[in-house]
Amino acid sequence: MVTEIGDTAPDFTLPDQHGHPTSLSAQVGPVLVVFFPAAFTPVCHDELRALRDIATRSRVLAISCDSMFVLRALEDAEALGFPLLSDFWPHGEVAHAYAALDERHGTARRVSVLVDSQGRVAARWESSPDRARDPHEYSRALDSLVDR
């Protein structure tokens, strides 16, 4: 389970919104792994739209426990331009590995993890279900990776 900066990020393979398998280990460079509770909810919707700019600087993998069909509808509606990954079955397995599963509700918690190019956790954020994460924090963390 990921809890500390510097931990090796657990690898995973999940289907994207089109059913294509997507693995963390296949990504090049820094990767922002963003867990979100549910597609089409106001806070998640706004957060995902805000990630478009980040996706020009880093690979973004957005993960929810929604089915890939719901995620495909979201991508069709919003044209986000980055993979929306379904952690539907086994339900929440990847979210659990990243300490991002809300077991009571069966959804991902609002957790983000920046994985550096060596596969280590460089930064981690969490906010309450009703509060969006600040995309500027992602930019600052990405800048710090460049400065290393």
Secondary structure as UniProt FT lines:
FT   TURN            5..6
FT   STRAND          13..15
FT   TURN            17..18
FT   STRAND          21..23
FT   HELIX           24..26
FT   STRAND          31..35
FT   TURN            39..40
FT   HELIX           42..54
FT   TURN            55..57
FT   STRAND          59..64
FT   HELIX           68..78
FT   STRAND          84..86
FT   TURN            88..92
FT   HELIX           93..97
FT   TURN            98..99
FT   STRAND          101..102
FT   TURN            103..106
FT   STRAND          107..108
FT   STRAND          110..115
FT   TURN            117..118
FT   STRAND          120..127
FT   TURN            129..130
FT   HELIX           135..147
//
